[in-house]
């Protein structure tokens, strides 16, 4: 058995790398749905269908636990699939399988509270002090998942989200540093203007953006802390596997990378992030 890591494309590699660092002997199969990337501008139904298809492919390859290393799929499809599809599919497979997302660990890291914690609403007026910026795809921003889930837990945190349409695709296409910096600076400027000042913290709420985290760091006011989803997710998955030994992660240190798109080498931007050449097999 193995751990499946799913994303629309190369963004999930950021989460994959953190998971591998944490669980080096586990077996990992990565699937990038590059034939259908980007997901961020698609309808909810399309995102659900594509995410389900990706999960089926990874379960066919022997995954026991799948990590949706994609905010868009986690925000739009995860709950639907867990409630309406996974229970019957699990029965059909006849073995323990599960699908987890990356938003829960990110909310836990951003709030410093466990997911189960929901703040008691006392009706007092809370002065919002901590301004949290979220950069994400259009679909994730439209879902308002970060605003809703953080507000349930921490009424002293105000979330401001900025959709960055096209940025994930630029990363998929291996855009140059200058073009990326211009785009990212534009989004940081737009958000800062909307807030009226720089944010206190930031979430890169699209896994693709982690590949260019340095450009975000340079564009944000100096020293703005960034909450990194890959680390938050690796923490959460390690704890989850310790609590759920039924999801067998394997122990051969297997690494496979599948794509629904063009197999072969990935672009220079991905290689620079990865620290060397990386080739995907046809899914
Ligand atoms: N990397 C994904 C995310 O975290 C999806 C980007 C896209 O395909 O638009 O949202």
Boltz pocket constraint, residues with backbone or C-beta under 6 A from the ligand:
constraints:
  - pocket:
      binder: B
      contacts: [[A, 7], [A, 8], [A, 9], [A, 11], [A, 12], [A, 37], [A, 38], [A, 39], [A, 40], [A, 41], [A, 69], [A, 70], [A, 71], [A, 72], [A, 73], [A, 137], [A, 140], [A, 168], [A, 169], [A, 205], [A, 206], [A, 207], [A, 208]]
      max_distance: 6.0
